Amino acid sequence: MTTNPDMNGVVGTHDIVIITLDTLRFDVAQAAFERGELPVLARHLLPSGWERRHSPSSFTYAAHQAFFAGYLPTPASPGRHARLFASAFRGSETTGRHTFAFDEASIPEALTARGYHTVCIGGVGFFNQQNALGRVLPGLFAESHWNPALGVGRRDSTRRQVALAVERLHATDGRVLLFINVSAIHSPNRAHLPGAEEDSLATHAAALRSVDAALAPLFEVCAARAPTFVIVCSDHGTAYGEDGHHGHRVGHDIVWTVPYAHFFLGNSAC
């Protein structure tokens, strides 16, 4: 299981990057790691690959509301697992001495109050700012971006998201919280596998391979810019016919079980 750093030492001294690989299944992610198909991410994963965790929800909006409140995916093994971030309230059983506890309503608001510039680069519809609901999550950030080229069904969406993230990092002074909701793995993902006519486990895996390749420039820029703490995880999985289920927003283990990793880039004393 991943060891938690002292987040009270990270906040204020490090840039923080949170990347959600929307809809990525644990089994697909781990199989891709074991086949050597994730050379960029594999440099930063545990020796045995992704950590198996449970999402707080089965679909994007609810999962991200929980994430931003400090409820990142929970380790799948039994126990009271201390969280990296937590809203400060009495009686919390998952707030430890290394947890960064805050009085604000969300991580973006808490880091804003501590001098961070917060940037959201959206992907799936809950970040598209096209209606009231699509503005809720981006509205937590000082700066939010979305356009159709960053959304679902676009073969080069992750490359475009990374290019925008790199641009914003270069344009910003001081500490940064960068959040990216990667849309490529969410359905429809068949564009990532030439010749595929429908979504499947194979197109899901192909989309993940394209995401891995696209992330390399971001990690390079982060490492050069400042000490950086990175969280990469999925918000939920999705079903391709398992037990008759298709999609997500259902209580199936395929949906609730997600891959997770966190790691440091650049020169870090933590």
C-alpha positions as CSV (number, residue, x, y, z in Angstrom):
1,M,0.0,0.0,0.0
2,T,1.2,3.5,-0.8
3,T,2.7,5.4,2.1
4,N,1.2,8.8,2.8
5,P,3.6,11.8,3.0
6,D,3.2,14.5,5.6
7,M,0.8,16.7,3.7
8,N,1.3,19.5,6.2
9,G,4.9,19.7,4.8
10,V,3.8,19.4,1.2
11,V,1.2,22.2,1.2
12,G,2.9,25.5,0.8
13,T,6.2,24.1,-0.5
14,H,5.0,22.0,-3.5
15,D,2.9,22.4,-6.5
16,I,0.0,19.9,-6.4
17,V,-1.3,18.1,-9.5
18,I,-4.5,15.9,-9.4
19,I,-5.2,13.9,-12.5
20,T,-8.4,11.9,-12.7
21,L,-8.4,9.3,-15.5
22,D,-12.2,9.3,-15.9
23,T,-13.8,5.9,-16.0
24,L,-10.6,3.9,-15.9
25,R,-11.1,0.4,-14.5
26,F,-8.5,-1.1,-12.1
27,D,-8.3,-4.4,-13.9
28,V,-7.6,-2.8,-17.3
29,A,-5.0,-0.4,-15.8
30,Q,-3.2,-3.1,-13.9
31,A,-3.1,-5.5,-16.9
32,A,-1.7,-2.6,-19.0
33,F,1.0,-2.0,-16.4
34,E,1.9,-5.7,-16.3
35,R,2.2,-5.9,-20.1
36,G,4.6,-2.9,-20.1
37,E,2.2,-0.7,-22.0
38,L,2.4,2.3,-19.6
39,P,6.1,3.4,-19.8
40,V,5.4,7.0,-18.6
41,L,3.2,6.2,-15.6
42,A,5.1,3.0,-14.7
43,R,8.1,5.1,-13.7
44,H,6.0,6.4,-10.8
45,L,3.8,3.5,-9.8
46,L,4.5,1.0,-7.0
47,P,6.9,-1.8,-8.0
48,S,3.8,-4.0,-8.4
49,G,1.8,-1.4,-10.3
50,W,-1.4,0.5,-9.4
51,E,-2.8,0.5,-5.9
52,R,-6.3,-1.0,-5.7
53,R,-8.7,1.4,-4.1
54,H,-12.5,2.0,-3.8
55,S,-14.1,5.1,-5.2
56,P,-16.5,7.1,-3.0
57,S,-19.1,7.0,-5.8
58,S,-20.0,5.3,-9.1
59,F,-20.2,8.3,-11.4
60,T,-18.1,11.4,-12.1
61,Y,-20.0,14.3,-10.4
62,A,-20.4,12.6,-7.0
63,A,-16.9,11.1,-7.0
64,H,-15.3,14.5,-7.7
65,Q,-17.4,16.3,-5.1
66,A,-16.1,13.7,-2.6
67,F,-12.5,14.0,-3.9
68,F,-12.5,17.8,-3.6
69,A,-13.8,17.5,0.0
70,G,-10.8,15.2,0.8
71,Y,-12.4,11.8,0.2
72,L,-10.0,10.4,-2.4
73,P,-10.3,6.7,-3.2
74,T,-10.0,4.5,-0.1
75,P,-7.4,1.7,0.0
76,A,-9.2,-1.6,-0.6
77,S,-7.7,-3.4,2.4
78,P,-9.5,-3.2,5.7
79,G,-8.6,-0.5,8.2
80,R,-9.0,3.1,9.1
81,H,-6.9,4.7,6.4
82,A,-5.7,8.2,7.1
83,R,-6.5,10.6,4.3
84,L,-4.2,13.1,2.6
85,F,-6.7,16.0,2.9
86,A,-9.6,16.4,5.2
87,S,-12.2,18.9,6.2
88,A,-11.5,19.8,9.8
89,F,-14.4,18.5,11.9
90,R,-14.5,16.8,15.3
91,G,-14.9,13.0,15.3
92,S,-13.2,12.3,12.0
93,E,-11.8,8.8,12.2
94,T,-9.7,9.1,9.1
95,T,-7.8,12.3,9.9
96,G,-4.2,11.6,11.0
97,R,-1.2,13.6,12.0
98,H,0.0,13.7,8.4
99,T,-3.4,14.8,7.0
100,F,-3.7,18.4,5.8
101,A,-6.9,19.5,7.5
102,F,-8.7,22.6,6.4
103,D,-11.7,24.7,7.4
104,E,-12.8,25.6,3.9
105,A,-15.4,23.5,2.0
106,S,-13.0,22.0,-0.6
107,I,-9.3,21.4,-1.4
108,P,-9.3,24.1,-4.2
109,E,-10.7,26.7,-1.8
110,A,-8.3,25.7,1.0
111,L,-5.3,25.9,-1.2
112,T,-6.5,29.3,-2.6
113,A,-6.6,30.6,0.9
114,R,-2.9,29.5,1.3
115,G,-1.7,31.3,-1.8
116,Y,-2.1,28.7,-4.5
117,H,-3.3,29.6,-7.9
118,T,-5.9,26.9,-8.8
119,V,-6.4,25.7,-12.4
120,C,-9.0,23.3,-13.7
121,I,-8.8,21.7,-17.1
122,G,-12.0,19.9,-17.8
123,G,-12.8,16.8,-19.8
124,V,-16.2,15.1,-19.5
125,G,-19.5,16.9,-19.4
126,F,-19.6,17.7,-15.7
127,F,-16.7,20.1,-16.4
128,N,-17.8,21.6,-19.7
129,Q,-19.3,24.8,-18.2
130,Q,-22.2,24.6,-20.7
131,N,-24.9,24.6,-18.1
132,A,-25.4,25.3,-14.4
133,L,-24.4,21.8,-13.4
134,G,-21.3,21.9,-15.6
135,R,-20.1,25.0,-13.9
136,V,-20.3,23.7,-10.3
137,L,-17.0,21.7,-10.1
138,P,-15.0,24.2,-12.3
139,G,-16.4,27.0,-10.2
140,L,-14.2,25.8,-7.3
141,F,-11.1,26.9,-9.2
142,A,-9.7,30.4,-9.9
143,E,-9.2,29.4,-13.5
144,S,-11.1,26.9,-15.5
145,H,-10.8,25.7,-19.1
146,W,-12.9,23.5,-21.4
147,N,-13.7,23.2,-25.1
148,P,-15.0,20.4,-27.3
149,A,-11.5,19.3,-28.3
150,L,-10.8,18.4,-24.7
151,G,-13.9,16.3,-24.3
152,V,-15.0,12.8,-24.9
153,G,-14.7,11.0,-28.2
154,R,-11.6,13.0,-29.4
155,R,-8.6,10.9,-30.1
156,D,-6.1,13.7,-29.2
157,S,-8.0,15.1,-26.2
158,T,-5.3,14.2,-23.6
159,R,-2.5,15.7,-25.7
160,R,-4.5,18.9,-26.0
161,Q,-5.3,18.9,-22.3
162,V,-1.6,18.5,-21.5
163,A,-0.5,21.2,-23.9
164,L,-3.0,23.6,-22.2
165,A,-1.7,22.6,-18.7
166,V,1.9,23.2,-19.7
167,E,1.0,26.6,-21.1
168,R,-0.8,27.6,-17.9
169,L,2.1,26.3,-15.8
170,H,4.6,28.4,-17.8
171,A,2.3,31.5,-17.4
172,T,1.8,31.2,-13.6
173,D,4.1,32.3,-10.8
174,G,4.1,30.8,-7.4
175,R,2.5,27.6,-6.1
176,V,-0.1,25.9,-8.3
177,L,-2.9,23.4,-7.8
178,L,-3.5,21.9,-11.3
179,F,-6.5,19.6,-11.8
180,I,-7.1,17.7,-15.0
181,N,-10.1,15.5,-15.7
182,V,-8.8,13.2,-18.5
183,S,-11.8,12.4,-20.8
184,A,-10.1,10.0,-23.3
185,I,-11.1,6.7,-21.5
186,H,-14.7,7.7,-21.0
187,S,-17.1,6.4,-23.7
188,P,-17.1,6.7,-26.6
189,N,-13.4,5.6,-26.6
190,R,-13.4,3.5,-29.8
191,A,-11.5,6.2,-31.7
192,H,-8.4,5.1,-29.9
193,L,-8.3,1.7,-31.6
194,P,-8.3,2.0,-35.4
195,G,-11.1,-0.1,-37.0
196,A,-13.1,-0.5,-33.8
197,E,-16.8,0.1,-34.3
198,E,-17.9,-0.1,-30.7
199,D,-16.5,0.4,-27.2
200,S,-14.9,-2.6,-25.5
201,L,-12.2,-3.6,-23.0
202,A,-9.8,-3.4,-25.9
203,T,-10.7,0.2,-26.8
204,H,-10.7,1.1,-23.1
205,A,-7.1,-0.2,-22.9
206,A,-6.1,1.6,-26.1
207,A,-7.4,4.9,-24.7
208,L,-5.3,4.4,-21.6
209,R,-2.1,3.8,-23.7
210,S,-2.7,7.0,-25.5
211,V,-3.2,8.9,-22.2
212,D,0.1,7.5,-20.9
213,A,2.0,8.7,-23.9
214,A,0.4,12.1,-23.7
215,L,1.3,12.7,-20.1
216,A,5.1,12.7,-20.6
217,P,5.5,16.5,-21.4
218,L,3.4,17.4,-18.3
219,F,5.5,15.4,-15.9
220,E,8.7,16.8,-17.5
221,V,7.5,20.4,-17.1
222,C,6.3,19.8,-13.5
223,A,9.6,18.3,-12.5
224,A,11.5,21.3,-13.9
225,R,9.2,23.9,-12.5
226,A,9.0,23.1,-8.8
227,P,8.8,20.2,-6.3
228,T,5.5,18.7,-7.2
229,F,3.1,16.2,-5.5
230,V,1.0,14.3,-8.0
231,I,-2.1,12.2,-7.5
232,V,-3.3,10.0,-10.4
233,C,-6.5,8.0,-10.0
234,S,-9.8,7.0,-11.5
235,D,-13.1,8.3,-10.3
236,H,-15.0,5.0,-11.2
237,G,-14.8,2.1,-13.5
238,T,-17.3,1.1,-16.2
239,A,-18.9,-2.2,-17.2
240,Y,-18.8,-3.8,-20.6
241,G,-21.5,-6.5,-20.1
242,E,-20.3,-8.0,-16.7
243,D,-23.3,-9.6,-15.0
244,G,-25.4,-7.8,-17.6
245,H,-24.3,-4.3,-16.7
246,H,-23.2,-1.7,-19.2
247,G,-21.7,1.7,-18.2
248,H,-21.5,2.9,-14.6
249,R,-23.7,4.5,-11.9
250,V,-24.3,0.9,-10.7
251,G,-23.1,-0.9,-7.6
252,H,-20.8,-3.4,-9.3
253,D,-17.3,-4.2,-8.1
254,I,-15.9,-3.3,-11.6
255,V,-17.3,0.2,-11.1
256,W,-16.3,0.8,-7.5
257,T,-12.7,-0.6,-7.8
258,V,-10.3,2.0,-9.2
259,P,-6.5,2.4,-9.7
260,Y,-4.7,5.0,-7.6
261,A,-1.1,6.3,-7.3
262,H,0.6,9.3,-5.8
263,F,4.2,10.4,-6.2
264,F,6.7,13.3,-6.2
265,L,8.3,15.0,-9.1
266,G,11.3,17.3,-9.0
267,N,13.5,17.9,-6.0
268,S,11.4,17.2,-3.0
269,A,12.4,16.9,0.7
270,C,9.1,15.2,1.6
